[in-house]
């Protein structure tokens, strides 16, 4: 049987303190699997610290007979999703594994993922069973987000899935050629494209260096991208609310006219007017917001600007 080549895409953003330990740990685990060749792609997502220097040191010094390193440096920060896409674009292996350099995606699980791939799985997702450093707010937000996403989407997404996954060359080609949106949710893409899937569970170790780069603002942006990428129900809900508001307006108007002509005491009062106007504008602006978000996504796709720009490639 031909020796399989596995591409490992590692997204890096301001991880200079943790990269040396992570790089050694990764290569040590890969050495235990000499039956495979490994293509390691370090994607520096516009780090502002010395992450690129650490990547260069790893490429030049942390070596193994069955591994080859490639460093891809962005011209600026394009985001985690763009880093994964760039790694997939430049990969050549029979399968591609995406993971982060923060140490919370354990390299020790790569063997289980590869075995599942060799047993016929085109997509191997990972399911996080525990994460001690996740705050209470983060857990609540994640739970609410996935419940809402599953309620408005035609697909059912695993709420514990992560950006630590394996895809076969066939799936990688599909992602590279057909999923080129500027607003991406790769975790959703790989769960929605079909193909044979498997799940590998893992416990996320505590972060040893730095802190998470996913602020509430970035999490909210990712959530909005996910919802508007996989559902048109917000548009339909806007139509429903518009129809209900029109019906409410007609009923209220008819009642006012009836009271004026038959009772000569039309509804009056400052409170009634204020409440009616407040409700009207709330519905109106909610609908405008939904339409604006869809329009913004469409505008980004029409512009066809690059998902990322590569500053340099090192081997």
C-alpha positions in Angstrom: 0.0 0.0 0.0 1.3 3.5 -0.9 2.5 5.6 2.0 -0.2 8.2 2.8 0.7 11.9 3.1 -1.2 13.8 5.7 -1.3 17.6 5.6 -1.5 19.3 9.0 -2.6 23.0 8.8 -1.8 25.0 12.0 -3.4 28.4 12.4 -1.1 30.8 14.3 -1.9 34.2 15.7 0.2 35.8 18.4 1.4 32.5 19.9 5.1 33.2 20.3 5.3 31.9 23.9 3.6 28.7 23.2 4.9 27.8 19.8 8.2 26.2 20.9 6.5 23.7 23.2 3.7 23.0 20.7 6.1 22.5 17.8 8.2 20.0 19.7 5.1 18.2 21.0 3.6 18.0 17.5 6.7 16.6 15.9 7.3 14.1 18.7 3.8 12.7 18.1 4.3 12.6 14.4 7.5 10.6 14.8 5.5 7.9 16.4 3.7 7.4 13.1 6.5 6.6 10.6 4.1 4.9 8.3 2.8 8.3 7.2 4.4 11.3 5.6 3.4 14.6 7.1 3.2 18.0 5.4 3.0 20.6 8.2 1.7 24.0 7.1 2.2 26.9 9.6 -0.2 29.7 8.7 0.8 33.0 10.4 -2.4 35.1 10.4 -0.7 38.4 10.6 0.7 38.0 14.1 2.0 41.2 15.7 4.4 39.4 18.0 7.4 37.2 17.2 5.4 34.2 16.1 6.9 34.2 12.6 10.4 34.1 14.1 9.3 31.0 16.2 7.8 29.4 13.1 11.1 29.9 11.2 13.0 28.3 14.1 10.7 25.3 14.2 11.0 24.9 10.4 14.8 25.0 10.6 15.4 23.0 13.8 12.5 20.8 14.8 12.7 18.1 12.1 11.8 14.4 11.6 12.4 12.0 8.7 8.7 11.8 7.9 7.8 15.5 8.2 8.2 18.6 5.9 7.5 22.1 7.1 6.0 25.0 5.2 5.5 28.5 6.7 2.8 30.7 5.1 2.8 34.3 6.3 -0.2 36.7 5.7 0.3 40.3 4.8 -2.1 41.2 7.7 -4.6 39.6 10.0 -7.4 38.0 7.9 -8.9 35.9 10.6 -8.9 32.3 11.8 -11.2 31.1 9.0 -9.0 32.6 6.3 -5.9 30.9 7.8 -7.6 27.5 7.6 -8.6 28.1 4.0 -5.1 29.2 3.1 -3.7 26.0 4.6 -6.2 23.9 2.7 -5.4 25.8 -0.5 -1.7 25.0 -0.2 -2.0 21.5 1.0 -1.1 18.4 -1.1 -1.8 15.5 1.2 -4.2 12.6 0.9 -6.0 14.1 3.9 -5.9 17.5 5.6 -6.1 18.1 9.3 -6.8 21.6 10.6 -5.8 22.6 14.2 -4.8 25.6 16.3 -1.4 26.4 17.8 -2.7 27.3 21.2 -2.2 23.8 22.6 -5.9 23.1 23.1 -6.1 20.8 20.1 -4.0 17.8 21.3 -1.6 16.4 18.7 -2.0 13.0 20.4 -5.4 12.7 18.8 -4.0 12.9 15.2 -3.5 9.2 15.1 -7.1 8.4 15.9 -8.3 10.8 13.3 -6.0 9.3 10.6 -7.2 5.8 11.5 -10.8 6.9 11.0 -9.9 8.4 7.6 -8.2 5.1 6.6 -11.3 3.2 7.7 -13.3 5.2 5.1 -14.3 8.5 6.8 -14.1 11.5 4.5 -14.6 13.9 7.4 -13.5 13.4 10.9 -14.9 15.9 13.3 -13.7 16.3 16.9 -16.0 16.7 19.8 -14.8 18.6 22.9 -15.9 16.7 26.0 -14.6 19.3 28.5 -12.9 22.6 28.5 -11.9 23.9 32.0 -10.9 27.4 30.8 -14.1 28.2 29.1 -16.0 30.9 31.1 -19.6 30.7 32.2 -20.6 33.3 29.7 -18.8 31.6 26.8 -20.6 28.3 27.6 -24.0 30.0 27.7 -23.4 31.9 24.5 -22.2 28.7 22.7 -25.3 26.8 23.8 -27.7 29.5 22.8 -26.0 30.0 19.5 -26.1 26.3 18.4 -29.7 25.9 19.6 -30.7 29.0 17.5 -28.6 27.9 14.5 -30.1 24.4 14.5 -33.6 25.9 14.8 -33.2 28.1 11.7 -31.0 25.9 9.6 -31.9 22.8 7.5 -28.8 21.1 8.9 -28.2 20.0 12.5 -24.8 21.1 13.8 -22.9 19.4 16.6 -22.7 22.0 19.4 -19.5 20.5 20.7 -17.6 20.4 17.4 -14.5 22.5 16.9 -12.1 23.8 14.3 -10.0 20.7 14.9 -10.9 18.3 12.0 -9.8 16.1 9.2 -11.0 16.1 5.6 -10.1 13.8 2.8 -8.5 15.2 -0.4 -11.9 15.0 -2.1 -13.5 17.2 0.5 -10.6 19.5 0.6 -11.0 20.0 -3.1 -14.7 20.8 -2.6 -13.8 23.4 0.0 -11.1 24.9 -2.1 -13.1 25.2 -5.3 -16.7 25.7 -4.2 -16.7 27.5 -0.8 -14.9 30.8 -1.4 -17.2 33.2 0.5 -15.6 36.1 2.1 -17.7 35.5 5.2 -17.0 31.9 6.2 -18.1 29.3 8.7 -15.8 26.3 7.9 -17.1 24.3 10.8 -20.5 24.5 9.3 -19.3 23.8 5.7 -17.7 20.5 6.6 -20.8 19.4 8.5 -23.1 20.3 5.6 -21.4 18.9 2.5 -22.4 15.3 3.1 -19.7 12.5 2.7 -19.0 9.9 5.4 -18.3 11.3 8.8 -16.9 10.2 12.1 -16.3 11.9 15.5 -13.3 11.7 17.7 -13.7 13.0 21.3 -11.0 14.9 23.2 -10.5 16.9 26.4 -9.1 20.4 25.7 -6.1 21.0 27.9 -5.8 24.3 29.7 -4.2 27.1 27.8 -0.6 27.4 29.0 0.3 30.7 27.3 -1.7 33.8 26.5 -5.4 34.1 26.3 -8.1 33.3 23.8 -8.3 35.5 20.7 -12.1 35.1 20.4 -13.5 38.2 22.1 -17.3 38.6 22.4 -17.2 40.8 19.3 -15.5 38.1 17.2 -17.8 35.4 18.5 -20.8 37.5 17.7 -19.5 38.1 14.2 -18.9 34.4 13.7 -22.4 33.6 14.9 -23.9 36.1 12.5 -21.9 34.7 9.6 -23.0 31.2 10.5 -26.7 32.0 10.7 -26.8 34.1 7.5 -24.7 31.6 5.6 -26.9 28.6 6.4 -30.4 30.0 6.6 -32.9 32.3 4.9 -35.3 32.1 7.8 -34.4 35.5 9.1 -35.7 36.9 5.8 -38.9 34.9 6.1 -39.3 36.0 9.7 -39.0 39.6 8.6 -41.8 39.0 6.1 -43.9 37.4 8.8 -43.4 40.3 11.2 -44.1 42.7 8.4 -47.4 41.0 7.7 -48.4 40.9 11.4 -47.5 44.5 11.8 -49.7 45.5 8.7 -52.5 43.4 10.2 -52.1 45.1 13.6 -52.1 48.5 11.9 -55.3 47.7 9.9 -57.1 46.4 13.0 -56.1 49.4 15.1 -57.0 51.9 12.3 -60.4 50.2 11.8 -61.1 50.4 15.5 -60.1 54.1 15.6 -62.4 55.0 12.7 -65.3 52.9 14.1 -64.9 54.6 17.5 -64.8 58.1 15.9 -67.9 57.7 13.7 -70.1 55.7 16.1 -69.0 56.8 19.5 -67.5 60.2 18.7 -64.8 59.3 21.2 -61.7 58.2 19.2 -58.9 56.5 21.2 -56.7 59.1 22.7 -53.8 59.4 25.0 -50.2 60.1 24.9 -49.2 56.7 26.2 -51.1 54.9 23.4 -49.5 56.9 20.7 -46.0 56.5 22.1 -46.3 52.8 22.5 -47.7 52.4 19.0 -44.9 54.4 17.5 -42.2 52.7 19.5 -43.5 49.3 18.5 -43.8 50.4 14.9 -40.2 51.6 14.7 -38.8 48.6 16.5 -40.3 46.2 14.0 -39.3 48.5 11.1 -35.6 48.8 12.2 -35.4 45.0 13.0 -36.5 44.2 9.5 -34.0 46.8 8.0 -31.2 45.3 10.1 -31.9 41.8 8.8 -32.1 43.0 5.2 -28.9 45.1 5.7 -27.0 42.0 6.9 -28.0 40.0 3.9 -27.2 42.9 1.6 -23.7 43.3 3.3 -22.9 39.6 2.7 -24.1 39.9 -0.9 -22.0 43.0 -1.4 -18.8 41.3 0.0 -19.3 38.4 -2.5 -19.9 40.7 -5.5 -16.6 42.5 -4.8 -14.7 39.2 -5.0 -11.8 40.5 -3.0 -9.2 38.0 -1.9 -9.9 36.0 1.2 -6.2 36.4 2.1 -2.9 37.8 0.8 0.3 35.8 1.3 3.3 37.9 2.2 5.8 35.0 2.1 6.2 31.3 2.0 9.1 29.5 3.7 10.2 25.9 3.5 
